[in-house]
Amino acid sequence: MQRDLDLVAPLIQPLFAYINELDLLEMMWFWILIILAASLATSWPLSLAQRQASNCSIEYFTSIAPAGIHVERVQYVTAGFFVETGNIGYPTFPTGLPELCAVIINNITANYRFGMFLPDEWNSRFLTIGSYSFFGGINWLEMGVGVKYGGVALATDTGHSSGVGDITWANTTLKQVNWAYQALQGSIYLGKALTEAYYGQHIAYSYFTGCSTGGRQGLKQIQLDPNVFDGALIGAPAWDTKHLMPWLSKLATWNLPEDASYSLNDANLFSRLQAEVLKQCDPLDGVKDNIISSPSACRQKFDITKVRCDISGNKTSCWTKAQTETAKKMYADYVTSDGQLVYKGSEYGSELEWGTFLLPAVANDNSQNVRRNFDGQYERYFMSYGSRWQTTSYNDSVVKDAEARDEKIVQATADQFDLGSFRNKGKIIMYGGLADNVVPVQHTTYYYNRTVEVMGYVGDFFRYFQIPGMRHCWGTPDNVKAPWMIGSTGQSVQRPPYASAWSVPLGFNDSGHDALLALMDWVEKGRTVSQIIASEFNFTDDTRQNIVLHRQRPLCVYPKTAQWNGKGNQNDAASWRCQ
């Protein structure tokens, strides 16, 4: 002890000498400062995490929220899961969460809500999560995936509450515009401000990830504000709303009435056609692997008559000649009678998804009849045709009406192909599944090609990847088993551990296999993304709780494709090159 005092004495003697020279007032301020310093010193290891936990309260967020904002709920999550009751659009909730602050904000002025996960251990990133279809609700499940990347995760309910196949909520301009862009835009701006106040530091990088409607949302926000994101992962974007929805109605008219000889009203028909497409077109890319990697070659070679009942030896689920004519219409682009391209056609290999908008075909129950119900709701509500409007009334004039309504009022479509100054600000990775018919992949490729047409070379900031055999956003048919998982929106939760999942399972959570991590590396480290390795897995038992790796393959920057080296294991990504 004496030795310690001897060592310290020379250091503190000048301090005592200084204190002795202070007058009474100076002495008082000196000790106040000492007490404050001691208080800060003892509370500082209350560290950032402990200070955040104390700020994780309705009172705190109310104190920093602007006028017109209601802080609906704040919960400090330590148990690993979060639930919001009554969420119709997104009823599955995340588990395995890190310790975080969950916040629900209600913009009562603009009539939308959003949620945030603010993790205790924050890496200064901000991640916005996209929505699906016309769903209304906060996408907590995907926020639970996003927060595991270490950043704040945010999602909006887009200003309404609704589930699958429901567009009846779109009965006011405000609700339509909120869904189109406004709710997400406002949520991002306020969410960023709340984040920086909560942590007491600036956001270093802002990202977006979304598929389908989410992909459209990401592109739309970039076009509204080139500074909104540093990087965006855009999956199967439903970017062309004003033409996608009329295409769906046109598709329905090709299949009405349900009992017509040309109507496609049986799921077995789609399976039969897909099997024939695989048989004829799988080898056209040079490798027989149950995957159609070159649908353009299939488009040139495929003979649809092989499925007809008057030709095929297999009479199970065989097609009438009239039905094959309907299929030809679906494969072809939808062009109006005056020659206007409305929407690109279905791709070869996508047949198992045709039923999404055609089944179930229940003639006497419109509430359960997709082609009479969902396919007409856009016209009835977004376009104000009225609740009695029927899909059978559809004609090409609907296209012009949809264009006028969207361009003047709703402004959902993201068709500004010149991305302007975003080229100097951020990076985009876009992808689409070649077996996607919910948002036909040809129209995704059309968006990319139009952007190149307008901007010239875009590879410095925008890269597009086609995923052979993948359906809409995720998954692959059981008779295809194509590698599809790249850790993007909605993908990781399709495989164990499901609601606790993130990235690519079995240890492939790196920038070589995870598109979001690849995007972050491109933005933050300048590592250009030349390929992403996609994975597919097999379940090991009937419980579907355990998986093993089935095969992997590189995805290439469009228009390059993966080519097998002719000798290596076809299930090994190392046996393939982008050419």
N, C-alpha and C positions, 0 to 999 in steps of 0.2 A: 504493500500500500504506500509506504513512504517513498519507495522508488518511483511509483507512478506519480506521486505529488511532486517529487523533485523534477520529473520530466515535464510536467504541466506548468509548474510555477513560472518559468521564463515566458510562457505564452500568455498567462493571464495577468501578470503584474502590470503590464502597460494598460490593460483594460481597467484595472482597479484605479490606477493613477488617473485615467480619463474620467471615471465616475466621480472621483473626489472633487474634480474641477467643475462639475455640473451644478447649476442652481436648482432650486426646488422644482420649478416648472419643467425644466429640461430633464430632471431626474424622473419625474412622473412619466413623461413621454417615453423615456428610455425603457422603463420597466413595462409599460404597455406594449411596446414593440417586442420586448423579450417574451412576454406572455403570449402575444399573437404568434410569434415565431415558434414557440414551444407547442402551441396548439396546432399549428399547421404541421409541425414535425411529427406529432403523435397521430394526427389524422391522415397524413399523406399516405401511409401504408394502408389506410382505408381505401387506398389505391383507387384506380379508375373504376374497377369493377364494383367496389363497395359504394363509391359515390354514385355510380349509375343505379345500383340497386335502390339507394335511397331516393333517387330521382324517378324511379319507376312507379309513378303514382298519378292518379287523375289530377291531383292538385298541381303537380309540377307541370304536366303537359298543358293543363288549362292555363297556367300562368304564362306559357310561351306561345300559345296558339293565338292566331289573329281573330278579329271579330268575325262572327258568322260561322265559327267552327265549334262544334260540340265534341268534346273528348268523351266518347261513349264508353270505353272500357280500357283499363290498363291492368296488366297482370304480370307479376314477376314469375317466370316459369323456371322451376328447379326440378320438377318431376319428369321432364323429358317429353311431355305431351301438352297439346293445347286443343281445346274444343270450342267452337262457336255454335250453339244450338240454333236450329231453324235455318241453316244454310242450305237452301234447295239446290243451288247450282253446283256446289262442291261439298257434298256430305261426308267425304272421307278426310280425316284429319291426320296430321303428322305425329309421329312418335320419334323417340331417339333424339330429341332436340338438345342442343347445348343450353346452358343457362342463359336466359335472355329476357328481355322485356317485350311483351306482346301488347300492341296498342291498336285500338280501333278508333278511327277519326271519322266524324260525320260532318260533311260540308252541308249544313242545313240550308244555306243560301242557294247553292247550285244543285242540291239534291243528289249527292252520291257519297259513298263511303269508301274508305280504304283501310287496309291493315298493314302493320309493320312488325317484323321481328328484328329487334335490336340486340345483337349478341353481346355478352359481357366481354368476350375476347374479340375485338373488332380489328379488321385489317385495313380499314379506311376505304373499303369498296362499298358501292351502293348497287344493288341488283334489283331491277324491276322485272316482275313476272307477268307474262301475258295471260289472257283469258282464252276460253274456247267457245266457238260457235256464238250463239246469242245468249249463253248462260248468264244469269245474274247472281252474283255472290263473290265473296273474296276467296281466292284460290290458295287457301292455307296449306294444302298438301304440297304444292309446288314451292311455296314459300319455305316450307320445312326442308325441302331439298336444297333450295338456294342458300339458306342461312348456313348450311354446313360447309359452304365454300368460304366462310369467314366474314362475309359482308352483311350489311343490312339488307333484308328482303322486303319488298313492297308489292302489293297487288290491290286492285280496285274491284268493286262490285259492278262497275260500269253504270251505276245509277239505278239499278232495279234488282228484283229477285225473281228468278225463273229457272226452270230445269230444261231437260232434253225436249227438243221439238216444239218449244213454246216461244212464239214471237208476239203473242197477244198483248204483251205489256207495252209494246211500242206504239202507244196511242196518243203521245204528245211529242211535239218537236223537241222539247228539252230531253226527254228520255232517249230519243233517237240520236241526238247530237252527243249526249253523254256516252252512249255506247260507241259511237263512231270514233270519238277522239277526246272529247272535253274532260270526261271523268279521269282518264288516265293522265292527261296533260296536267290538270290541276293537282292530282295526287302526287305526281312526281315532284313538282315544284315545291309544294308544301312539305312533302316527305323529306326532301333534301334539307330544307331549312330546319325542320324538327330534329333531324339526325345530327346536323352540325351543332345545334344548341345542346342536345343531349350529351354528346361526347366532348364538346368543347374544342373541336378541331374540324378542319375541312375534310370533305370527301376527296380522296385522291383520284379514284377512277369510278366512273358510272357505266354500268352495263345493263343490257336488256336480253332476256331470253323468252321466246314464245313461239308457239306453233299454231297453224291454222288461223283463226281470228287473231291469236297472239302474234303471229308473223305479220299480219296486216297492221296490227297496232304498232309494232316496232317500226315498220317502214313509214307509217303515217307520222309518227312522232319525229322521226329523222327529217321528214320533209317539212314539218311545221317548224322545227327548231334544230338546225344542224349541230348545235352545241349540247343537246340534251344527253347524248350518250358518247362514251369513248369507244364502245364496242357493242355490236348487236348480233345475236345469234338468232337467225330468222328461219323458221321451219315451215315448209308447205304453206306459204302465205296466201290467205284468201283475200288478196289485195284488191281484186276487181269486183267489189260488191255489186255495183250497178249492172254488171253483166253476168256474174256468177248466179245470182238469184233468178233472173229471167231464164238462164240456161237450165236450171233445175225445173222450172215450170215447163219449158219446152220439152225436156226429157220426159216429164210426166205425160204430156199430151201424146207423145209417141207410144205410150203404153196404156192409154185409156180408149174405150172402157176396159175394165179388167178381164172381161170374158172374150175380148176380141182375139182373132186368130194370130194377130201380130204381137199381142201383149206378152211381156216377160214377167210372169207372175209366180215363178217357182224357183226357190233357191237352188234346187238341183240343176236347173238349166245353167246357172252361172258356174257351178262346179264343173259341169260337163264341158262348157266352153273353155274354162280356164285350163282344164286338163289337156284339151286339144291344142291350145295355144302353147303350153309347155312342150307338148310332144313335137310340134312342128318348129318351134322357135328357139327352144333351149340350145340346140347345137349351133345356131347361126353366129354366136359370138366366139366360136372356136373351142368351147369347153362344155361338155355335157355334165351339168351339176344341179339341174332342176331350177336354175336361176336364169331369167331372161335379162341379160345385161345389155342387149342391143335391140330394144323395141323398134327402132327405126328400120332395122333389117327385117323384123317380123312384119312390119307394116307393108313392106314390099312383097313378101313371100307368102303370107298366111292365106290358106284356102279354107274359108269358113264353111264351104259346102260339106266338109267332112263330118260335121255334126248333124247334118240333116237326116231326118227319118227315112227319106227315100234313097239315101246313099249309104249311110252308116250301117255297119253290121251290128253295132251296139244300139239296141232300141231303147235302152234305159235313159230317160231324160234326153231323148233326141229332140231336135229342133224342127219346127215347121219351116218351110221356105219363107213364109211371111215373117216369122220371128228372126230369121237371119237377116232379113232386110232391116228390121228394127235395130239389130246389133250394128249393122253397117252405119246407120245414122249416128249411133252413139260413139263409134270410133271416129267418125268424121267431125270436122269443125262445124259449129253452129254458125251458119251464115244466113242472114236475112234474105228475103226475096229480092231486095235491091242491092245485094252484094256486100253488105256490111258484115265483117267478122265480129261475132258477139263473144264466142268462147271457144277455146281449143278443145278438141275431142278427147274421149277416153283413150288411155294408152293400152296397148296389148300387154296382158299380164295383170290388169287391174280388175278383172271380171268378178272376183269374189267380193268386191266392194260395191258392185252395182246395186245390190239389194238395199244399201243404206237409204237410198231415196226412192226405191221401188217396192219395198216390202215393209210391213205386211200389206197385201192387197186385199182389203176387206171392203167389199162393195157397199155394204149397208151400214157401215160404222165409220163415219168420217173422222171421228176422234182418234181412231186407231189406224187410219189409212194414210200412210205417209204421202203418197202421190196426190191425194186430194186435200190433205190438211197442211202439213209443213210446207209443201211446195207452193202453196198459195198464200201463206200468211204474210210473206214479205209484201206482196201486192196489196193485201187487205189492210195492213197496218202501216208499214213504212211508206207505202205509196198512196194511202188514204182511199183505196178503192172501195172500202167498206167490208164489213164482216160477211156479207152475202155473196161476195164475188167468188166465182168458182174457177178452178184451173181449166176446165173445159172451155172457158171463155177466152183463153189466152190466144193472142196473135202477136205478130212482130211489132205492133205499135207499142206494146208494153216496154220494149227495149228503149225507145225514145223517151217514154215517160219516166223510166227508171233513171236514165241518164240526166234528165232535167231535174228530177227531184234530188238526186244525190249531189249534183254539182251546185245547185242553188241553196239547198237547205241542209241535208244530212252530212255531206262531204266525208263519207266513210272511205271511198275508194282512194287507194294510194298509187295514183298513176302519174306522178311527176317523175319521169325517168331520169331527168337531170338532177342528181343528188347534190349538186352545187358544192358548197364549201365543206360539206361533211367529208369530202375526199381528203381535205387537209386536217381534219379533226379526228376522225375515228376509222374503225374497221368494221366490215360486215362479213360474216360467214352465213351463207344461205344454203339450204339443202331441201331436197324433195325426194320422196320415195317413188320409184318407177312403177310400183303397183298401187299407187294412190289414185282413187277415183272419187274421194270425198271432195277434194280440191284437186282436180286433174293435173298431174305433174306437167303436162305439156304447157299449161298456162303459167306455171312457175318458170319454166324455161323461157317462155315468151317474155315474161317480165325482165329476166336477165338479158336476153338478146336485145330488147328495146333499150335497155340502159346502156349497153355497149354501143348500140347504133347512135344514141344521142351523145354519149360521153367519150366514145373511143375506148382505148385500153383502160380497163378498170382494175386490173389485177393488183395494183398497188394498194387498194383499199377494200376491194369487194371480190370475194371468191365464192363460187357456186359449186356444190357437190350433189351429184345424183346418187341415190342409194338403191342399187338393183334389188328387187324383191321386197322392198319395204312398202308397207301399206301407209295409211294416213298417219303421219307423225311418229308412229312406232309399230312394231310387230311385223310378222311375216307369216304367210300361210304355212300350215303344217307340212304340206307337200313341197314346200320350197326351202324353208329353213335357211334363208339368206342372212348373212351378217348385217345387222341393222342398228345395234345399240352404239350410240356415240355420246351418251350422257346428256342428251339434250332434253328439252322440256317434255315432261310426261313419260320419259323413257325409263328412268331408273326404278320408278315405283311399279313397273310392270313385272319386276323380278324380285325374288327375296333379297333383303328383308322387307320388301314392299314399303309400308308407310315410314319405315326407318331408313330407307335406302337413299343413296346419293351417288352421283357419278356412275362409273362402270364397275360392276361387281368383280369379285375374285382378284382384287389387287390391280386392276387396270385403270385406276384413278390417277391418270397422268395425262399430260398434254398431247401425248401421242395417240391416245384412245378416247379422250374426253374433249368434245368440240368446244365447250365453254372454257376449259383450261387452255386449250389451244388458242382461243380468241384472246384470253388474258395475256398469254405469252406474246402474242403478236402485238398487242397494244402496249404492253409494259416493257417488253424486252426486245421488240423489233424482230421477233422470230417469225418470218413469213410462213404461212401454213400451206405446204405443198401437198399434203395428204393427211387423212385421218383414218386410223384403223378401226373398222367397225367389227363388232363381235356378235355372235349368237350363242345361245346356251341351251343345254338340255336339262330337263328336270330328272332327278335321279329316282323319284318314287311318286306314288299317287298323292302324297300330301302336298306336293308342289311347293315345298319349303326349302328344297335343296337343289342346287344346280351345279353342272360342270360345263366347261367350255366345249362348244361344238366346233365352231370354226371362226376364223377371222380373215378379213380381207381389206386391203387399202381402198379407200374412196379417193378419187382423183379430182383435181380441179378441172371443172368442165372447160373445154370439151374433151379432155383426156379421159381415158378409161383404163381400168386395171387389166393387164394382160398376163396370163400365166406363162411361166418360163419353160413349160413343157416337160419338166422333170421332177420338180419338187412336190411336196404334199399340197394338194389343192386347198386343204383346210388351214394351211399355214400362211399367214400374211407375207412371210419372207419369200414365198414362191411367186409373188406377183409384183409387177412393176407398172407404174403409171406411164402410159405412152399415148 
